[in-house]
Amino acid sequence: MSRIEVQDERCKGCLLCTLVCPKKIIVQSSRFNKQGYKVVEVRSEDVTKCTGCGFCGHICPDSAILVYKPA
């Protein structure tokens, strides 16, 4: 199953990933990281919708998103 992992402490809440996700499953969470930024997440009910396209990981200016896609 494809999935993404957001490294909360690297995320600055720019939301660029939310704009490029073709499934629109990446959303701003209610959590803040140590720097005070609201981080993004994929809600548990949407995890299986991820296709592993990698658009979010490529556009993230802080390399806060790791994309996992099974071989």
N, CA, C and O atoms as a GROMACS GRO file, in nm:
protein
  284
    1MET      N    1   0.084  -0.118   0.000
    1MET     CA    2   0.000   0.000   0.000
    1MET      C    3   0.088   0.125   0.000
    1MET      O    4   0.181   0.136   0.080
    2SER      N    5   0.060   0.217  -0.089
    2SER     CA    6   0.132   0.343  -0.093
    2SER      C    7   0.090   0.430   0.024
    2SER      O    8  -0.023   0.422   0.072
    3ARG      N    9   0.183   0.514   0.068
    3ARG     CA   10   0.151   0.604   0.179
    3ARG      C   11   0.256   0.714   0.184
    3ARG      O   12   0.362   0.704   0.123
    4ILE      N   13   0.224   0.819   0.259
    4ILE     CA   14   0.323   0.924   0.285
    4ILE      C   15   0.345   0.934   0.434
    4ILE      O   16   0.260   0.896   0.515
    5GLU      N   17   0.459   0.986   0.469
    5GLU     CA   18   0.492   1.012   0.609
    5GLU      C   19   0.540   1.157   0.617
    5GLU      O   20   0.634   1.196   0.548
    6VAL      N   21   0.475   1.234   0.700
    6VAL     CA   22   0.512   1.375   0.718
    6VAL      C   23   0.601   1.387   0.840
    6VAL      O   24   0.564   1.344   0.950
    7GLN      N   25   0.718   1.444   0.821
    7GLN     CA   26   0.809   1.469   0.932
    7GLN      C   27   0.768   1.603   0.992
    7GLN      O   28   0.807   1.710   0.943
    8ASP      N   29   0.690   1.596   1.099
    8ASP     CA   30   0.629   1.715   1.158
    8ASP      C   31   0.728   1.828   1.187
    8ASP      O   32   0.696   1.944   1.163
    9GLU      N   33   0.843   1.796   1.237
    9GLU     CA   34   0.938   1.901   1.275
    9GLU      C   35   1.000   1.973   1.155
    9GLU      O   36   1.058   2.080   1.171
   10ARG      N   37   0.989   1.917   1.036
   10ARG     CA   38   1.038   1.983   0.915
   10ARG      C   39   0.930   2.062   0.845
   10ARG      O   40   0.960   2.153   0.767
   11CYS      N   41   0.804   2.029   0.871
   11CYS     CA   42   0.690   2.091   0.802
   11CYS      C   43   0.670   2.234   0.852
   11CYS      O   44   0.668   2.260   0.972
   12LYS      N   45   0.654   2.326   0.758
   12LYS     CA   46   0.628   2.467   0.792
   12LYS      C   47   0.486   2.509   0.757
   12LYS      O   48   0.454   2.627   0.760
   13GLY      N   49   0.402   2.411   0.724
   13GLY     CA   50   0.261   2.442   0.699
   13GLY      C   51   0.234   2.527   0.578
   13GLY      O   52   0.137   2.603   0.576
   14CYS      N   53   0.318   2.518   0.475
   14CYS     CA   54   0.299   2.602   0.356
   14CYS      C   55   0.180   2.557   0.272
   14CYS      O   56   0.126   2.634   0.193
   15LEU      N   57   0.139   2.432   0.290
   15LEU     CA   58   0.023   2.373   0.223
   15LEU      C   59   0.040   2.351   0.073
   15LEU      O   60  -0.058   2.325   0.004
   16LEU      N   61   0.162   2.362   0.021
   16LEU     CA   62   0.184   2.334  -0.121
   16LEU      C   63   0.145   2.191  -0.154
   16LEU      O   64   0.092   2.165  -0.262
   17CYS      N   65   0.171   2.100  -0.064
   17CYS     CA   66   0.138   1.959  -0.086
   17CYS      C   67  -0.012   1.939  -0.102
   17CYS      O   68  -0.055   1.852  -0.178
   18THR      N   69  -0.091   2.017  -0.032
   18THR     CA   70  -0.236   2.003  -0.041
   18THR      C   71  -0.286   2.044  -0.179
   18THR      O   72  -0.389   1.996  -0.225
   19LEU      N   73  -0.213   2.133  -0.244
   19LEU     CA   74  -0.254   2.182  -0.376
   19LEU      C   75  -0.223   2.083  -0.487
   19LEU      O   76  -0.295   2.077  -0.586
   20VAL      N   77  -0.117   2.005  -0.472
   20VAL     CA   78  -0.076   1.914  -0.580
   20VAL      C   79  -0.126   1.771  -0.563
   20VAL      O   80  -0.113   1.691  -0.655
   21CYS      N   81  -0.180   1.737  -0.450
   21CYS     CA   82  -0.228   1.601  -0.428
   21CYS      C   83  -0.350   1.575  -0.518
   21CYS      O   84  -0.453   1.640  -0.501
   22PRO      N   85  -0.338   1.480  -0.612
   22PRO     CA   86  -0.451   1.455  -0.702
   22PRO      C   87  -0.573   1.395  -0.632
   22PRO      O   88  -0.685   1.407  -0.682
   23LYS      N   89  -0.553   1.333  -0.518
   23LYS     CA   90  -0.664   1.273  -0.443
   23LYS      C   91  -0.719   1.368  -0.336
   23LYS      O   92  -0.821   1.339  -0.274
   24LYS      N   93  -0.652   1.481  -0.316
   24LYS     CA   94  -0.694   1.582  -0.217
   24LYS      C   95  -0.710   1.523  -0.077
   24LYS      O   96  -0.805   1.554  -0.005
   25ILE      N   97  -0.614   1.436  -0.039
   25ILE     CA   98  -0.623   1.372   0.092
   25ILE      C   99  -0.529   1.435   0.196
   25ILE      O  100  -0.536   1.402   0.314
   26ILE      N  101  -0.441   1.524   0.152
   26ILE     CA  102  -0.350   1.592   0.246
   26ILE      C  103  -0.419   1.719   0.293
   26ILE      O  104  -0.460   1.802   0.213
   27VAL      N  105  -0.430   1.732   0.424
   27VAL     CA  106  -0.500   1.846   0.483
   27VAL      C  107  -0.418   1.905   0.597
   27VAL      O  108  -0.330   1.839   0.653
   28GLN      N  109  -0.449   2.028   0.632
   28GLN     CA  110  -0.383   2.090   0.747
   28GLN      C  111  -0.443   2.030   0.873
   28GLN      O  112  -0.565   2.019   0.887
   29SER      N  113  -0.356   1.991   0.964
   29SER     CA  114  -0.404   1.931   1.089
   29SER      C  115  -0.426   2.039   1.194
   29SER      O  116  -0.404   2.158   1.169
   30SER      N  117  -0.468   1.998   1.310
   30SER     CA  118  -0.485   2.092   1.422
   30SER      C  119  -0.361   2.091   1.512
   30SER      O  120  -0.356   2.164   1.611
   31ARG      N  121  -0.261   2.008   1.475
   31ARG     CA  122  -0.138   1.997   1.555
   31ARG      C  123  -0.036   2.103   1.514
   31ARG      O  124  -0.028   2.144   1.398
   32PHE      N  125   0.042   2.144   1.612
   32PHE     CA  126   0.152   2.236   1.589
   32PHE      C  127   0.284   2.163   1.616
   32PHE      O  128   0.290   2.078   1.705
   33ASN      N  129   0.388   2.196   1.541
   33ASN     CA  130   0.520   2.140   1.572
   33ASN      C  131   0.592   2.232   1.670
   33ASN      O  132   0.536   2.333   1.712
   34LYS      N  133   0.715   2.199   1.705
   34LYS     CA  134   0.790   2.277   1.805
   34LYS      C  135   0.818   2.420   1.761
   34LYS      O  136   0.838   2.509   1.844
   35GLN      N  137   0.820   2.443   1.629
   35GLN     CA  138   0.845   2.578   1.577
   35GLN      C  139   0.717   2.661   1.572
   35GLN      O  140   0.721   2.780   1.542
   36GLY      N  141   0.604   2.599   1.602
   36GLY     CA  142   0.477   2.670   1.604
   36GLY      C  143   0.400   2.667   1.473
   36GLY      O  144   0.302   2.739   1.457
   37TYR      N  145   0.443   2.583   1.380
   37TYR     CA  146   0.373   2.570   1.252
   37TYR      C  147   0.267   2.462   1.261
   37TYR      O  148   0.288   2.359   1.324
   38LYS      N  149   0.153   2.485   1.197
   38LYS     CA  150   0.051   2.381   1.184
   38LYS      C  151   0.097   2.286   1.076
   38LYS      O  152   0.127   2.328   0.964
   39VAL      N  153   0.103   2.159   1.107
   39VAL     CA  154   0.154   2.060   1.014
   39VAL      C  155   0.040   1.998   0.932
   39VAL      O  156  -0.078   2.013   0.966
   40VAL      N  157   0.076   1.927   0.826
   40VAL     CA  158  -0.024   1.860   0.743
   40VAL      C  159  -0.034   1.713   0.783
   40VAL      O  160   0.053   1.660   0.853
   41GLU      N  161  -0.140   1.650   0.738
   41GLU     CA  162  -0.162   1.510   0.767
   41GLU      C  163  -0.253   1.448   0.662
   41GLU      O  164  -0.317   1.518   0.584
   42VAL      N  165  -0.257   1.317   0.662
   42VAL     CA  166  -0.357   1.242   0.587
   42VAL      C  167  -0.443   1.176   0.694
   42VAL      O  168  -0.393   1.099   0.776
   43ARG      N  169  -0.570   1.206   0.691
   43ARG     CA  170  -0.661   1.149   0.792
   43ARG      C  171  -0.668   0.998   0.777
   43ARG      O  172  -0.653   0.944   0.668
   44SER      N  173  -0.690   0.930   0.887
   44SER     CA  174  -0.687   0.784   0.889
   44SER      C  175  -0.784   0.722   0.788
   44SER      O  176  -0.755   0.618   0.729
   45GLU      N  177  -0.898   0.785   0.768
   45GLU     CA  178  -0.996   0.731   0.672
   45GLU      C  179  -0.953   0.748   0.526
   45GLU      O  180  -1.011   0.686   0.437
   46ASP      N  181  -0.851   0.832   0.502
   46ASP     CA  182  -0.804   0.856   0.365
   46ASP      C  183  -0.671   0.789   0.332
   46ASP      O  184  -0.625   0.797   0.218
   47VAL      N  185  -0.609   0.725   0.428
   47VAL     CA  186  -0.476   0.666   0.409
   47VAL      C  187  -0.472   0.572   0.289
   47VAL      O  188  -0.375   0.573   0.214
   48THR      N  189  -0.574   0.492   0.271
   48THR     CA  190  -0.574   0.393   0.162
   48THR      C  191  -0.595   0.456   0.025
   48THR      O  192  -0.579   0.388  -0.076
   49LYS      N  193  -0.629   0.583   0.019
   49LYS     CA  194  -0.651   0.652  -0.109
   49LYS      C  195  -0.522   0.700  -0.173
   49LYS      O  196  -0.522   0.737  -0.290
   50CYS      N  197  -0.412   0.699  -0.098
   50CYS     CA  198  -0.283   0.747  -0.150
   50CYS      C  199  -0.235   0.654  -0.262
   50CYS      O  200  -0.234   0.532  -0.246
   51THR      N  201  -0.195   0.714  -0.375
   51THR     CA  202  -0.146   0.636  -0.488
   51THR      C  203   0.006   0.633  -0.495
   51THR      O  204   0.063   0.561  -0.576
   52GLY      N  205   0.072   0.711  -0.409
   52GLY     CA  206   0.218   0.715  -0.409
   52GLY      C  207   0.275   0.791  -0.527
   52GLY      O  208   0.388   0.765  -0.568
   53CYS      N  209   0.199   0.883  -0.582
   53CYS     CA  210   0.243   0.957  -0.702
   53CYS      C  211   0.370   1.038  -0.677
   53CYS      O  212   0.450   1.056  -0.768
   54GLY      N  213   0.389   1.085  -0.554
   54GLY     CA  214   0.510   1.158  -0.519
   54GLY      C  215   0.506   1.308  -0.541
   54GLY      O  216   0.604   1.376  -0.511
   55PHE      N  217   0.396   1.361  -0.592
   55PHE     CA  218   0.387   1.505  -0.617
   55PHE      C  219   0.411   1.586  -0.489
   55PHE      O  220   0.480   1.688  -0.492
   56CYS      N  221   0.355   1.538  -0.378
   56CYS     CA  222   0.370   1.611  -0.251
   56CYS      C  223   0.515   1.616  -0.207
   56CYS      O  224   0.564   1.720  -0.162
   57GLY      N  225   0.584   1.504  -0.219
   57GLY     CA  226   0.724   1.498  -0.180
   57GLY      C  227   0.813   1.586  -0.267
   57GLY      O  228   0.910   1.644  -0.218
   58HIS      N  229   0.780   1.595  -0.395
   58HIS     CA  230   0.860   1.676  -0.487
   58HIS      C  231   0.841   1.825  -0.464
   58HIS      O  232   0.936   1.903  -0.477
   59ILE      N  233   0.720   1.867  -0.430
   59ILE     CA  234   0.693   2.010  -0.416
   59ILE      C  235   0.730   2.064  -0.279
   59ILE      O  236   0.744   2.185  -0.263
   60CYS      N  237   0.746   1.978  -0.180
   60CYS     CA  238   0.775   2.023  -0.044
   60CYS      C  239   0.913   2.091  -0.038
   60CYS      O  240   1.014   2.027  -0.063
   61PRO      N  241   0.916   2.221  -0.006
   61PRO     CA  242   1.044   2.293  -0.004
   61PRO      C  243   1.135   2.253   0.112
   61PRO      O  244   1.254   2.286   0.112
   62ASP      N  245   1.080   2.183   0.210
   62ASP     CA  246   1.159   2.145   0.328
   62ASP      C  247   1.184   1.995   0.337
   62ASP      O  248   1.231   1.947   0.439
   63SER      N  249   1.152   1.922   0.233
   63SER     CA  250   1.170   1.776   0.230
   63SER      C  251   1.110   1.711   0.354
   63SER      O  252   1.171   1.624   0.416
   64ALA      N  253   0.989   1.754   0.388
   64ALA     CA  254   0.922   1.704   0.508
   64ALA      C  255   0.835   1.583   0.480
   64ALA      O  256   0.780   1.523   0.572
   65ILE      N  257   0.821   1.546   0.352
   65ILE     CA  258   0.730   1.436   0.317
   65ILE      C  259   0.807   1.322   0.253
   65ILE      O  260   0.878   1.340   0.154
   66LEU      N  261   0.793   1.204   0.312
   66LEU     CA  262   0.852   1.083   0.256
   66LEU      C  263   0.739   1.004   0.190
   66LEU      O  264   0.632   0.986   0.249
   67VAL      N  265   0.763   0.958   0.068
   67VAL     CA  266   0.662   0.885  -0.006
   67VAL      C  267   0.705   0.739  -0.014
   67VAL      O  268   0.818   0.709  -0.053
   68TYR      N  269   0.616   0.649   0.024
   68TYR     CA  270   0.642   0.506   0.019
   68TYR      C  271   0.548   0.442  -0.081
   68TYR      O  272   0.426   0.457  -0.072
   69LYS      N  273   0.605   0.370  -0.177
   69LYS     CA  274   0.526   0.301  -0.278
   69LYS      C  275   0.582   0.161  -0.292
   69LYS      O  276   0.700   0.145  -0.321
   70PRO      N  277   0.499   0.059  -0.272
   70PRO     CA  278   0.550  -0.078  -0.283
   70PRO      C  279   0.600  -0.110  -0.424
   70PRO      O  280   0.547  -0.058  -0.523
   71ALA      N  281   0.700  -0.194  -0.431
   71ALA     CA  282   0.758  -0.229  -0.561
   71ALA      C  283   0.671  -0.322  -0.639
   71ALA      O  284   0.706  -0.361  -0.751
   0.00000   0.00000   0.00000
